């Protein structure tokens, strides 16, 4: 699997891999890129079936027939690191990207130097809900999940205040490959990383959105309590894409954490 990706930033800087959430592209990290690029070399990638990047920096990753599994998505990233000759990197992921990050830190600890986990979960039942959503996009297309996804990703206040941002995320979601989205849904359905948390030893920052109904703050608390050398921050007024709705707070927290992790 050759994932679409963008590598940018100072050649001598530590590499930071940025993993997007289900249904978004690498452009989801746009609010953080300028600040992070001052300190790190950024490797942003697209999950299977995801792409366009929004900013023209990458295309679409292939979308083989699903279902997928978290270990497959994790091995995709390991192959990406190998392709770029990167032995060890920091990793930050939102939602599905965070799940992949936990798998990497637990199963390839020599490759991951530190973690930032934003609005994610180690276990996200019910599996039947994910199977139903996968079936929905395969039969009715991506447009059928746009409205409900935007309601999960952003609070009513943010949607009212930032209509252009909401439209951009809606267009991006509609452009995701249905099979890739469905396969990733099935990967989440089959995922249970709770037992793996205790094997993660790298410095970890867990970020949760106080208003996140998809992965409420207690999911972040479970992760932080299972990983030694970790801490949890809860961002007030933010839902599932807290890095967009509370960009300044999340950026500051991530930069400080990642700099300390590679010091």
C-alpha atoms as a printed R data frame, in Angstrom:
    type eleno elety resid chain resno       x      y      z
1   ATOM     1    CA   UNK     A     1   0.000  0.000  0.000
2   ATOM     2    CA   UNK     A     2   1.520  3.304 -1.107
3   ATOM     3    CA   UNK     A     3  -0.214  6.109  0.743
4   ATOM     4    CA   UNK     A     4  -0.506  9.626 -0.637
5   ATOM     5    CA   UNK     A     5   1.635 11.866  1.532
6   ATOM     6    CA   UNK     A     6   3.334 15.245  1.832
7   ATOM     7    CA   UNK     A     7   6.788 15.716  3.387
8   ATOM     8    CA   UNK     A     8   7.834 19.289  4.147
9   ATOM     9    CA   UNK     A     9   9.949 21.303  6.516
10  ATOM    10    CA   UNK     A    10  13.608 21.590  7.578
11  ATOM    11    CA   UNK     A    11  15.569 18.517  6.473
12  ATOM    12    CA   UNK     A    12  17.508 18.341  9.742
13  ATOM    13    CA   UNK     A    13  14.470 18.704 12.017
14  ATOM    14    CA   UNK     A    14  12.807 15.784 13.837
15  ATOM    15    CA   UNK     A    15  10.117 14.139 11.717
16  ATOM    16    CA   UNK     A    16   6.512 14.507 12.878
17  ATOM    17    CA   UNK     A    17   3.872 12.288 11.256
18  ATOM    18    CA   UNK     A    18   0.344 13.720 11.199
19  ATOM    19    CA   UNK     A    19  -2.585 11.306 10.855
20  ATOM    20    CA   UNK     A    20  -6.038 12.560  9.882
21  ATOM    21    CA   UNK     A    21  -9.443 11.505 11.179
22  ATOM    22    CA   UNK     A    22 -12.004  9.353  9.407
23  ATOM    23    CA   UNK     A    23 -13.529 11.335  6.550
24  ATOM    24    CA   UNK     A    24 -11.014 14.190  6.557
25  ATOM    25    CA   UNK     A    25  -7.830 14.749  4.574
26  ATOM    26    CA   UNK     A    26  -4.358 15.860  5.555
27  ATOM    27    CA   UNK     A    27  -5.713 19.415  5.301
28  ATOM    28    CA   UNK     A    28  -7.398 18.891  8.686
29  ATOM    29    CA   UNK     A    29  -4.037 19.792 10.241
30  ATOM    30    CA   UNK     A    30  -4.005 23.145  8.431
31  ATOM    31    CA   UNK     A    31  -4.439 25.226 11.619
32  ATOM    32    CA   UNK     A    32  -1.295 23.672 13.108
33  ATOM    33    CA   UNK     A    33   1.001 23.373 10.075
34  ATOM    34    CA   UNK     A    34   2.695 26.781 10.190
35  ATOM    35    CA   UNK     A    35   3.634 26.475 13.870
36  ATOM    36    CA   UNK     A    36   4.667 22.831 13.689
37  ATOM    37    CA   UNK     A    37   6.761 23.377 10.556
38  ATOM    38    CA   UNK     A    38   8.972 25.805 12.488
39  ATOM    39    CA   UNK     A    39  10.193 22.938 14.676
40  ATOM    40    CA   UNK     A    40   9.576 19.696 12.781
41  ATOM    41    CA   UNK     A    41   9.704 18.089  9.369
42  ATOM    42    CA   UNK     A    42   6.058 17.219  8.683
43  ATOM    43    CA   UNK     A    43   4.965 13.970  7.073
44  ATOM    44    CA   UNK     A    44   1.210 14.233  6.474
45  ATOM    45    CA   UNK     A    45  -0.540 11.272  4.892
46  ATOM    46    CA   UNK     A    46  -3.947 10.076  3.737
47  ATOM    47    CA   UNK     A    47  -5.609  6.906  5.034
48  ATOM    48    CA   UNK     A    48  -6.763  4.349  2.498
49  ATOM    49    CA   UNK     A    49  -9.379  5.868  0.206
50  ATOM    50    CA   UNK     A    50  -8.831  9.360  1.593
51  ATOM    51    CA   UNK     A    51  -7.274 12.233 -0.258
52  ATOM    52    CA   UNK     A    52  -7.032 15.468 -2.176
53  ATOM    53    CA   UNK     A    53  -5.373 17.215  0.750
54  ATOM    54    CA   UNK     A    54  -7.377 20.344  0.094
55  ATOM    55    CA   UNK     A    55  -4.152 22.317 -0.291
56  ATOM    56    CA   UNK     A    56  -2.847 20.482 -3.334
57  ATOM    57    CA   UNK     A    57   0.021 18.775 -1.507
58  ATOM    58    CA   UNK     A    58  -1.118 15.179 -1.993
59  ATOM    59    CA   UNK     A    59  -3.516 13.045 -3.993
60  ATOM    60    CA   UNK     A    60  -5.648 10.084 -3.032
61  ATOM    61    CA   UNK     A    61  -4.470  6.940 -1.297
62  ATOM    62    CA   UNK     A    62  -5.646  3.690 -2.926
63  ATOM    63    CA   UNK     A    63  -8.896  2.150 -1.672
64  ATOM    64    CA   UNK     A    64  -8.681 -1.645 -1.865
65  ATOM    65    CA   UNK     A    65 -11.816 -3.583 -1.029
66  ATOM    66    CA   UNK     A    66 -12.543 -3.646  2.701
67  ATOM    67    CA   UNK     A    67 -12.868 -4.449  5.450
68  ATOM    68    CA   UNK     A    68  -9.625 -3.059  6.833
69  ATOM    69    CA   UNK     A    69  -8.071 -3.546 10.270
70  ATOM    70    CA   UNK     A    70  -6.169 -1.147 12.503
71  ATOM    71    CA   UNK     A    71  -3.009 -3.217 12.167
72  ATOM    72    CA   UNK     A    72  -3.234 -2.872  8.368
73  ATOM    73    CA   UNK     A    73  -3.594  0.907  8.634
74  ATOM    74    CA   UNK     A    74  -0.640  0.964 11.023
75  ATOM    75    CA   UNK     A    75   1.512 -1.106  8.694
76  ATOM    76    CA   UNK     A    76   0.625  1.306  5.896
77  ATOM    77    CA   UNK     A    77   2.305  4.047  7.937
78  ATOM    78    CA   UNK     A    78   5.342  1.885  8.694
79  ATOM    79    CA   UNK     A    79   5.725  1.280  4.959
80  ATOM    80    CA   UNK     A    80   5.478  5.039  4.414
81  ATOM    81    CA   UNK     A    81   8.246  5.646  6.948
82  ATOM    82    CA   UNK     A    82  10.386  3.014  5.233
83  ATOM    83    CA   UNK     A    83   9.764  4.564  1.830
84  ATOM    84    CA   UNK     A    84  11.078  7.902  3.103
85  ATOM    85    CA   UNK     A    85  14.007  6.369  4.985
86  ATOM    86    CA   UNK     A    86  12.658  7.511  8.362
87  ATOM    87    CA   UNK     A    87  13.785  5.298 11.234
88  ATOM    88    CA   UNK     A    88  12.032  7.067 14.087
89  ATOM    89    CA   UNK     A    89   9.425  9.829 14.255
90  ATOM    90    CA   UNK     A    90   7.006 11.667 16.466
91  ATOM    91    CA   UNK     A    91   3.357 10.985 15.695
92  ATOM    92    CA   UNK     A    92   0.153 12.993 16.176
93  ATOM    93    CA   UNK     A    93  -3.252 11.709 15.140
94  ATOM    94    CA   UNK     A    94  -6.851 12.855 15.284
95  ATOM    95    CA   UNK     A    95  -9.560 10.228 15.932
96  ATOM    96    CA   UNK     A    96  -8.757  7.350 13.511
97  ATOM    97    CA   UNK     A    97  -5.285  8.828 13.125
98  ATOM    98    CA   UNK     A    98  -4.858  8.615 16.893
99  ATOM    99    CA   UNK     A    99  -5.944  4.972 16.888
100 ATOM   100    CA   UNK     A   100  -3.266  4.241 14.294
101 ATOM   101    CA   UNK     A   101  -0.759  6.122 16.446
102 ATOM   102    CA   UNK     A   102  -1.529  4.002 19.497
103 ATOM   103    CA   UNK     A   103  -1.125  0.829 17.434
104 ATOM   104    CA   UNK     A   104   2.226  2.059 16.131
105 ATOM   105    CA   UNK     A   105   3.579  2.984 19.564
106 ATOM   106    CA   UNK     A   106   2.503 -0.383 20.987
107 ATOM   107    CA   UNK     A   107   3.616 -2.582 18.092
108 ATOM   108    CA   UNK     A   108   6.605 -0.703 16.655
109 ATOM   109    CA   UNK     A   109   7.995  1.121 19.708
110 ATOM   110    CA   UNK     A   110  11.407  1.611 18.092
111 ATOM   111    CA   UNK     A   111   9.808  3.736 15.355
112 ATOM   112    CA   UNK     A   112   7.780  6.166 17.513
113 ATOM   113    CA   UNK     A   113   9.445  8.777 19.746
114 ATOM   114    CA   UNK     A   114   6.353 10.505 21.144
115 ATOM   115    CA   UNK     A   115   2.590 10.714 20.716
116 ATOM   116    CA   UNK     A   116  -0.072 13.377 20.461
117 ATOM   117    CA   UNK     A   117  -3.568 11.859 20.522
118 ATOM   118    CA   UNK     A   118  -6.465 14.181 19.742
119 ATOM   119    CA   UNK     A   119 -10.150 13.295 20.203
120 ATOM   120    CA   UNK     A   120  -9.670  9.569 19.900
121 ATOM   121    CA   UNK     A   121 -10.454  6.275 21.621
122 ATOM   122    CA   UNK     A   122  -8.828  2.916 22.306
123 ATOM   123    CA   UNK     A   123 -12.179  1.132 21.932
124 ATOM   124    CA   UNK     A   124 -15.242  2.582 20.230
125 ATOM   125    CA   UNK     A   125 -18.283  0.279 20.149
126 ATOM   126    CA   UNK     A   126 -20.887 -0.615 19.074
127 ATOM   127    CA   UNK     A   127 -19.425 -2.508 16.125
128 ATOM   128    CA   UNK     A   128 -22.885 -2.745 14.561
129 ATOM   129    CA   UNK     A   129 -23.062  1.041 14.203
130 ATOM   130    CA   UNK     A   130 -19.804  1.108 12.231
131 ATOM   131    CA   UNK     A   131 -20.984 -1.778 10.054
132 ATOM   132    CA   UNK     A   132 -24.206  0.097  9.331
133 ATOM   133    CA   UNK     A   133 -22.329  3.258  8.387
134 ATOM   134    CA   UNK     A   134 -20.037  1.272  6.088
135 ATOM   135    CA   UNK     A   135 -23.048 -0.285  4.402
136 ATOM   136    CA   UNK     A   136 -24.697  3.125  4.096
137 ATOM   137    CA   UNK     A   137 -21.871  4.777  2.174
138 ATOM   138    CA   UNK     A   138 -21.430  1.738 -0.063
139 ATOM   139    CA   UNK     A   139 -25.091  1.859 -1.041
140 ATOM   140    CA   UNK     A   140 -25.977  5.560 -0.831
141 ATOM   141    CA   UNK     A   141 -22.636  7.306 -1.310
142 ATOM   142    CA   UNK     A   142 -20.647  9.739  0.801
143 ATOM   143    CA   UNK     A   143 -23.181 12.552  0.577
144 ATOM   144    CA   UNK     A   144 -25.467 10.494  2.826
145 ATOM   145    CA   UNK     A   145 -23.154 10.948  5.850
146 ATOM   146    CA   UNK     A   146 -22.062 14.562  5.389
147 ATOM   147    CA   UNK     A   147 -24.638 16.332  7.558
148 ATOM   148    CA   UNK     A   148 -24.442 13.933 10.482
149 ATOM   149    CA   UNK     A   149 -20.626 13.999 10.384
150 ATOM   150    CA   UNK     A   150 -20.460 17.790 10.470
151 ATOM   151    CA   UNK     A   151 -22.764 17.786 13.508
152 ATOM   152    CA   UNK     A   152 -20.400 15.399 15.284
153 ATOM   153    CA   UNK     A   153 -17.274 17.292 14.323
154 ATOM   154    CA   UNK     A   154 -18.317 20.802 15.354
155 ATOM   155    CA   UNK     A   155 -20.520 22.421 17.976
156 ATOM   156    CA   UNK     A   156 -23.617 24.385 16.892
157 ATOM   157    CA   UNK     A   157 -21.865 27.600 17.910
158 ATOM   158    CA   UNK     A   158 -18.849 26.871 15.702
159 ATOM   159    CA   UNK     A   159 -21.013 25.841 12.755
160 ATOM   160    CA   UNK     A   160 -22.909 29.121 13.029
161 ATOM   161    CA   UNK     A   161 -19.771 31.241 13.370
162 ATOM   162    CA   UNK     A   162 -17.665 29.543 10.663
163 ATOM   163    CA   UNK     A   163 -19.938 28.570  7.758
164 ATOM   164    CA   UNK     A   164 -17.112 28.646  5.191
165 ATOM   165    CA   UNK     A   165 -15.078 26.175  7.243
166 ATOM   166    CA   UNK     A   166 -18.088 23.893  7.567
167 ATOM   167    CA   UNK     A   167 -18.710 23.965  3.823
168 ATOM   168    CA   UNK     A   168 -15.067 23.141  3.130
169 ATOM   169    CA   UNK     A   169 -15.129 20.117  5.429
170 ATOM   170    CA   UNK     A   170 -18.405 18.972  3.888
171 ATOM   171    CA   UNK     A   171 -16.971 19.124  0.366
172 ATOM   172    CA   UNK     A   172 -13.847 17.299  1.486
173 ATOM   173    CA   UNK     A   173 -15.858 14.524  3.136
174 ATOM   174    CA   UNK     A   174 -18.048 14.084  0.079
175 ATOM   175    CA   UNK     A   175 -14.908 13.565 -1.992
176 ATOM   176    CA   UNK     A   176 -13.614 10.648  0.083
177 ATOM   177    CA   UNK     A   177 -13.769  7.262 -1.660
178 ATOM   178    CA   UNK     A   178 -16.786  5.355 -0.317
179 ATOM   179    CA   UNK     A   179 -14.945  2.035 -0.154
180 ATOM   180    CA   UNK     A   180 -12.008  3.588  1.680
181 ATOM   181    CA   UNK     A   181 -14.317  5.261  4.185
182 ATOM   182    CA   UNK     A   182 -16.299  2.049  4.666
183 ATOM   183    CA   UNK     A   183 -13.183 -0.052  5.135
184 ATOM   184    CA   UNK     A   184 -11.890  2.381  7.760
185 ATOM   185    CA   UNK     A   185 -15.269  2.231  9.548
186 ATOM   186    CA   UNK     A   186 -14.830 -1.545  9.722
187 ATOM   187    CA   UNK     A   187 -11.315 -1.101 11.091
188 ATOM   188    CA   UNK     A   188 -12.734  0.959 13.964
189 ATOM   189    CA   UNK     A   189 -15.471 -1.637 14.512
190 ATOM   190    CA   UNK     A   190 -12.875 -4.364 15.051
191 ATOM   191    CA   UNK     A   191 -10.453 -2.271 17.104
192 ATOM   192    CA   UNK     A   192  -9.683 -2.791 20.789
193 ATOM   193    CA   UNK     A   193  -6.397 -1.238 21.888
194 ATOM   194    CA   UNK     A   194  -7.142 -1.079 25.612
195 ATOM   195    CA   UNK     A   195  -4.782 -3.902 26.565
196 ATOM   196    CA   UNK     A   196  -2.046 -2.441 24.358
197 ATOM   197    CA   UNK     A   197  -2.000  0.886 26.206
198 ATOM   198    CA   UNK     A   198   0.161 -0.431 29.021
199 ATOM   199    CA   UNK     A   199   2.929 -1.303 26.555
200 ATOM   200    CA   UNK     A   200   3.219  2.295 25.297
201 ATOM   201    CA   UNK     A   201   6.107  4.060 27.015
202 ATOM   202    CA   UNK     A   202   6.731  7.180 24.923
203 ATOM   203    CA   UNK     A   203   5.700 10.647 26.158
204 ATOM   204    CA   UNK     A   204   2.032 11.043 25.271
205 ATOM   205    CA   UNK     A   205  -0.324 14.010 25.278
206 ATOM   206    CA   UNK     A   206  -4.034 13.170 25.094
207 ATOM   207    CA   UNK     A   207  -6.388 15.967 24.007
208 ATOM   208    CA   UNK     A   208 -10.167 15.716 24.351
209 ATOM   209    CA   UNK     A   209 -12.941 18.090 23.349
210 ATOM   210    CA   UNK     A   210 -15.312 18.870 26.211
211 ATOM   211    CA   UNK     A   211 -18.306 18.824 23.823
212 ATOM   212    CA   UNK     A   212 -17.166 15.806 21.790
213 ATOM   213    CA   UNK     A   213 -20.021 13.302 21.533
214 ATOM   214    CA   UNK     A   214 -18.115 10.925 19.235
215 ATOM   215    CA   UNK     A   215 -15.185 10.369 21.619
216 ATOM   216    CA   UNK     A   216 -16.182 12.051 24.904
217 ATOM   217    CA   UNK     A   217 -13.460 13.133 27.354
218 ATOM   218    CA   UNK     A   218 -13.734  9.926 29.347
219 ATOM   219    CA   UNK     A   219 -12.334  8.073 26.331
220 ATOM   220    CA   UNK     A   220  -9.261 10.277 26.589
221 ATOM   221    CA   UNK     A   221  -9.104  9.594 30.329
222 ATOM   222    CA   UNK     A   222  -9.043  5.843 29.667
223 ATOM   223    CA   UNK     A   223  -6.121  6.314 27.280
224 ATOM   224    CA   UNK     A   224  -4.192  8.595 29.627
225 ATOM   225    CA   UNK     A   225  -4.695  6.260 32.588
226 ATOM   226    CA   UNK     A   226  -3.445  3.302 30.548
227 ATOM   227    CA   UNK     A   227  -0.292  4.904 29.144
228 ATOM   228    CA   UNK     A   228   2.526  5.676 31.538
229 ATOM   229    CA   UNK     A   229   4.202  9.030 31.006
230 ATOM   230    CA   UNK     A   230   1.002 10.574 29.652
231 ATOM   231    CA   UNK     A   231  -1.298 13.453 30.485
232 ATOM   232    CA   UNK     A   232  -4.775 14.581 29.453
233 ATOM   233    CA   UNK     A   233  -6.061 18.048 28.620
234 ATOM   234    CA   UNK     A   234  -9.725 18.811 27.935
235 ATOM   235    CA   UNK     A   235 -10.502 21.686 25.577
236 ATOM   236    CA   UNK     A   236 -13.603 23.630 26.526
237 ATOM   237    CA   UNK     A   237 -16.156 24.454 23.859
238 ATOM   238    CA   UNK     A   238 -14.705 22.029 21.304
239 ATOM   239    CA   UNK     A   239 -16.243 18.958 19.746
240 ATOM   240    CA   UNK     A   240 -14.590 16.169 17.725
241 ATOM   241    CA   UNK     A   241 -12.230 18.292 15.620
242 ATOM   242    CA   UNK     A   242 -10.858 20.233 18.565
243 ATOM   243    CA   UNK     A   243  -7.698 21.143 16.660
244 ATOM   244    CA   UNK     A   244  -9.866 23.203 14.270
245 ATOM   245    CA   UNK     A   245 -12.339 24.722 16.727
246 ATOM   246    CA   UNK     A   246  -9.694 25.549 19.357
247 ATOM   247    CA   UNK     A   247  -6.691 25.818 17.073
248 ATOM   248    CA   UNK     A   248  -4.562 28.085 19.249
249 ATOM   249    CA   UNK     A   249  -4.904 26.055 22.424
250 ATOM   250    CA   UNK     A   250  -4.282 22.737 20.696
251 ATOM   251    CA   UNK     A   251  -1.310 24.066 18.723
252 ATOM   252    CA   UNK     A   252   0.373 25.479 21.809
253 ATOM   253    CA   UNK     A   253  -0.137 22.246 23.735
254 ATOM   254    CA   UNK     A   254   1.189 20.062 20.924
255 ATOM   255    CA   UNK     A   255   4.272 22.179 20.200
256 ATOM   256    CA   UNK     A   256   5.280 22.233 23.861
257 ATOM   257    CA   UNK     A   257   4.710 18.520 24.298
258 ATOM   258    CA   UNK     A   258   6.525 17.468 21.126
259 ATOM   259    CA   UNK     A   259   9.517 19.693 21.772
260 ATOM   260    CA   UNK     A   260   9.855 18.158 25.228
261 ATOM   261    CA   UNK     A   261   9.464 14.645 23.827
262 ATOM   262    CA   UNK     A   262  12.449 15.013 21.499
263 ATOM   263    CA   UNK     A   263  14.632 17.086 23.837
